Amino acid sequence: MVKALNSLLLLVKNETIKMIKKKRFYVVLLVLIVLVPMFAYAQMRESTTKREKFGADWRREVQQAITDNQNSLGSDRVPEEWKKYRKIYIEQMKYYLEHDVNPIQSGGVTFTREFLNNASTLFIPLLIMGVASDIVSSERTAGTIKMLLTRPVRRWKILLSKLITLIMFVSLIIVSTLLVCYLVSGLFFGYGGFQLPVFSGFQLNGSEVDMSNVHAVPQWKYICMQAGLIWFVGITVAMLAFMVSVLVRSTSASIVIMMAALIAGTILSNMASAWTSAKYLFMVNLGLTNYLSGTPAPIEGMTLGFSLAVLAVWAACSTIVSFLVFTKQDILN
Amino acid sequence: MNKSSRIWRITGLLSAVSTLLLILGFLYAVYDMTVPANQASKAKPETGVQMSVAAAAPYDLTAIGDSLAKGTGDDTGKGFARRTVELLTKKDKESQLINNLGINGLTTKALLPMLDESGVQYGLKQAGIIILSIGGNDLFAGAHGYKNSGELPSAAEMDAAVAASGENFKQIVKKLREINPDAQLVYVGLYNPFADLKDMREAGDRAVAHWNTNVLDTMNQYQGTIVVPTYDLFTNNLDRYLSGDHFHPNGEGYQMIAERIVQSIALN
C-alpha cells in the first residue's frame, strides 16, 4: 500500500515538473499580469467619470442607480428576464442605503470581489483549460505516450497522477488569480477593504425579493467563499477538459471543443430561460458565485444545490469515461 | 535533478495549501448559503442607522415624482430639473442637480411609501429646492397610451381620482415638509394634455382645475411652498409644447416650465 502510494507520488512529481517545464502555468500568470491592470484601469476611469457627476457622495449615486432601474421596470420594451435582475438589484441597493453601507467603495479587495464574480463563468475556466486540455493529448502529439506506457506502471496510475497534478494546478491558478488581482488592483485603488461588510442572502421568490436570509459578511470572508465556489467550478471544467484530452488525439481540437462548450454556456445563460432542460448542461451552471451575490439564476428552478449536483455528476461521469477509455484504448501511430 | 526537486517541493507545498484553503472556502460557502440566517450565528446588519447629511446649499435641486419630473418626452433628456439648474447657473447662482427621483407612471399612492426610503430622504435633505410633479397619472390613469388603445378616462372617473388622490397629496406634502422643512418646495401644476380633443376638453379641464385648486389649498398651509401653473402654457399650445406621445412636454415645453420655476423661486 505504502509502496503503491509512493510510486503514485513519484508519478505526480514527474507530472508536476513536466507541467512547470512546459511553462503552461507561466502563460497563465502572464495573461493575468497583462489583463488585470487593463481591467483595473478601465474600472478606475469609470469611477472617475461618475465622481465628476456625483461628487464624492456615494449615497446620491446609489439612489440615482435605484431610480434609473425603477424606471426601466415600468418600460414595456425591457424584457421580463432583465426586470428580474433589476428588481433584485434595486432591493439590494435600497438595503445598502438603509444600513448606510457603501456598496461601491473602491478598493483592491472590492475590485477582487467584483472580478471573481465576473470571472467564474468564462475567464477562469479558460485559464484552466489552457493547462488541462493538453495534459494527455500532448503526450500523443509529441509521441511520448508510448514511452510513458512502456514503463512497468499500471495505466490507471499514470492517468491518476495526471489528474492529481491537474487538480493541484487548478488550485494554484485560482489562488494566483486572486493574488494577482489584489496586488495589481491595490496599486490603483489601495489595499484596504477587508472588513467592509457585504450583504449576502437575497433571494427572488416569484416576483418578490425575499430578504429574510440577508446577512452581513466581511469582504475577506466573502472572497474566500467565492474562491471556494470557483474552485468547484474549476475542478469540473478541468475534469471535462481532461476527458476531452483523453478522447481527442490533437491538442488544438480538444481546446476548440472545450472553448466552444464554455462559450455556448454564456450564450445559453443569456437566452435559454425558455428552454428549461438546458439547466442540466454543465456550462449553464458555472456561475456558482451568483448564488452568493443574489443574482437570479439564468433558468427557473436552479438553486445552489442543483448546480452543485449537476456539476458533480458531469465531473464524475467524465472522470469515469477518461479512465475507462484510457485503460482500454490501443495506442497506435 | 536538484532543481527539479526544488520545483516539486515548492509547487507541491503551495498547491496543497491552496487546495486546502479553497476546500475550506467552498465548505463555508455551502454552509453559509444553506443554513438559514436566523439559525446560525450570523451577523444581522444593524438597522436604523442614521445617515449624516451635509447642510443643503440653497440652490441645489432634487426633483421627485412622475415622468414629468424625470423629463420623459424631452429629446435632450434634461427635463425641467436640469433645465432649471442651467437657468440658475446662468443667473450666477451656484446650483447642481442632487438627484432626479422621477419615475415614469408614478402615482400619489406609489410616491407615499417611497418617501420613507432612506436614499430618497437623503436626496431630499441635501436639496435647497425640491421640485415635485405628481398627480397626472392619478387623473389620466393609463391615458397616455390612448394613441394605441383609443380609450380615455371618463369625467366621473377623473372626479373620483381627484378626490381620492387629494388625500394622498396632503400626506405627501406633509412628509416632504417633515423631511426637509427648509427647502423651497415647488409643485408643478397639471395641464390638460387632451385639450384639443373635443370629448376631453371640458371634462379634462374641469378635473385639472379642480385638482390644481386642491393642491393650492394644501400647499398654502405650509411655509416656503410654491405652485407653478402650467395649465395656461399648454392649453392653446399643445402642438408646440407636447412631445410625440401627446402626453408629455417636449424640450421646449420643459424649458417653459423651468423658466417659470426660476421666475417664482426666491432668489437672494
HADDOCK unambig.tbl for C-alpha pairs under 7 A between the chains (distance, minus, plus):
assign (segid A and resid 13 and name CA) (segid B and resid 8 and name CA) 6.01 0.50 0.50
assign (segid A and resid 16 and name CA) (segid B and resid 8 and name CA) 6.59 0.50 0.50
assign (segid A and resid 17 and name CA) (segid B and resid 4 and name CA) 6.42 0.50 0.50
assign (segid A and resid 17 and name CA) (segid B and resid 7 and name CA) 6.65 0.50 0.50
assign (segid A and resid 17 and name CA) (segid B and resid 8 and name CA) 6.17 0.50 0.50
assign (segid A and resid 59 and name CA) (segid B and resid 119 and name CA) 6.69 0.50 0.50
assign (segid A and resid 60 and name CA) (segid B and resid 99 and name CA) 6.55 0.50 0.50
assign (segid A and resid 60 and name CA) (segid B and resid 123 and name CA) 6.29 0.50 0.50
assign (segid A and resid 63 and name CA) (segid B and resid 119 and name CA) 5.44 0.50 0.50
assign (segid A and resid 63 and name CA) (segid B and resid 120 and name CA) 6.79 0.50 0.50
assign (segid A and resid 64 and name CA) (segid B and resid 99 and name CA) 6.30 0.50 0.50
assign (segid A and resid 64 and name CA) (segid B and resid 101 and name CA) 6.99 0.50 0.50
assign (segid A and resid 67 and name CA) (segid B and resid 101 and name CA) 5.83 0.50 0.50
assign (segid A and resid 67 and name CA) (segid B and resid 103 and name CA) 6.77 0.50 0.50
assign (segid A and resid 70 and name CA) (segid B and resid 103 and name CA) 6.86 0.50 0.50
assign (segid A and resid 71 and name CA) (segid B and resid 103 and name CA) 5.32 0.50 0.50
assign (segid A and resid 71 and name CA) (segid B and resid 104 and name CA) 5.85 0.50 0.50
assign (segid A and resid 74 and name CA) (segid B and resid 104 and name CA) 6.83 0.50 0.50
assign (segid A and resid 97 and name CA) (segid B and resid 118 and name CA) 6.39 0.50 0.50
assign (segid A and resid 97 and name CA) (segid B and resid 119 and name CA) 5.80 0.50 0.50
assign (segid A and resid 98 and name CA) (segid B and resid 118 and name CA) 5.57 0.50 0.50
assign (segid A and resid 99 and name CA) (segid B and resid 46 and name CA) 6.53 0.50 0.50
assign (segid A and resid 99 and name CA) (segid B and resid 47 and name CA) 6.04 0.50 0.50
assign (segid A and resid 99 and name CA) (segid B and resid 48 and name CA) 6.94 0.50 0.50
assign (segid A and resid 99 and name CA) (segid B and resid 49 and name CA) 5.58 0.50 0.50
assign (segid A and resid 100 and name CA) (segid B and resid 49 and name CA) 6.39 0.50 0.50
assign (segid A and resid 100 and name CA) (segid B and resid 51 and name CA) 6.49 0.50 0.50
assign (segid A and resid 168 and name CA) (segid B and resid 15 and name CA) 5.17 0.50 0.50
assign (segid A and resid 168 and name CA) (segid B and resid 16 and name CA) 6.90 0.50 0.50
assign (segid A and resid 168 and name CA) (segid B and resid 19 and name CA) 6.90 0.50 0.50
assign (segid A and resid 169 and name CA) (segid B and resid 15 and name CA) 6.80 0.50 0.50
assign (segid A and resid 171 and name CA) (segid B and resid 15 and name CA) 6.14 0.50 0.50
assign (segid A and resid 171 and name CA) (segid B and resid 18 and name CA) 5.68 0.50 0.50
assign (segid A and resid 171 and name CA) (segid B and resid 19 and name CA) 5.25 0.50 0.50
assign (segid A and resid 172 and name CA) (segid B and resid 15 and name CA) 5.50 0.50 0.50
assign (segid A and resid 172 and name CA) (segid B and resid 18 and name CA) 6.38 0.50 0.50
assign (segid A and resid 175 and name CA) (segid B and resid 18 and name CA) 6.52 0.50 0.50
assign (segid A and resid 201 and name CA) (segid B and resid 33 and name CA) 6.97 0.50 0.50
assign (segid A and resid 213 and name CA) (segid B and resid 36 and name CA) 6.10 0.50 0.50
assign (segid A and resid 213 and name CA) (segid B and resid 37 and name CA) 5.06 0.50 0.50
assign (segid A and resid 214 and name CA) (segid B and resid 37 and name CA) 6.99 0.50 0.50
assign (segid A and resid 215 and name CA) (segid B and resid 37 and name CA) 6.68 0.50 0.50
assign (segid A and resid 215 and name CA) (segid B and resid 42 and name CA) 6.56 0.50 0.50
assign (segid A and resid 215 and name CA) (segid B and resid 43 and name CA) 6.03 0.50 0.50
assign (segid A and resid 215 and name CA) (segid B and resid 44 and name CA) 5.11 0.50 0.50
assign (segid A and resid 215 and name CA) (segid B and resid 45 and name CA) 6.17 0.50 0.50
assign (segid A and resid 216 and name CA) (segid B and resid 43 and name CA) 5.72 0.50 0.50
assign (segid A and resid 216 and name CA) (segid B and resid 44 and name CA) 6.11 0.50 0.50
assign (segid A and resid 216 and name CA) (segid B and resid 45 and name CA) 5.66 0.50 0.50
assign (segid A and resid 224 and name CA) (segid B and resid 25 and name CA) 5.01 0.50 0.50
assign (segid A and resid 225 and name CA) (segid B and resid 25 and name CA) 4.64 0.50 0.50
assign (segid A and resid 225 and name CA) (segid B and resid 26 and name CA) 5.73 0.50 0.50
assign (segid A and resid 225 and name CA) (segid B and resid 28 and name CA) 6.42 0.50 0.50
assign (segid A and resid 225 and name CA) (segid B and resid 29 and name CA) 4.72 0.50 0.50
assign (segid A and resid 227 and name CA) (segid B and resid 22 and name CA) 6.29 0.50 0.50
assign (segid A and resid 227 and name CA) (segid B and resid 25 and name CA) 6.64 0.50 0.50
assign (segid A and resid 228 and name CA) (segid B and resid 22 and name CA) 4.58 0.50 0.50
assign (segid A and resid 228 and name CA) (segid B and resid 23 and name CA) 5.89 0.50 0.50
assign (segid A and resid 228 and name CA) (segid B and resid 25 and name CA) 4.39 0.50 0.50
assign (segid A and resid 228 and name CA) (segid B and resid 26 and name CA) 3.68 0.50 0.50
assign (segid A and resid 229 and name CA) (segid B and resid 26 and name CA) 5.21 0.50 0.50
assign (segid A and resid 231 and name CA) (segid B and resid 22 and name CA) 6.47 0.50 0.50
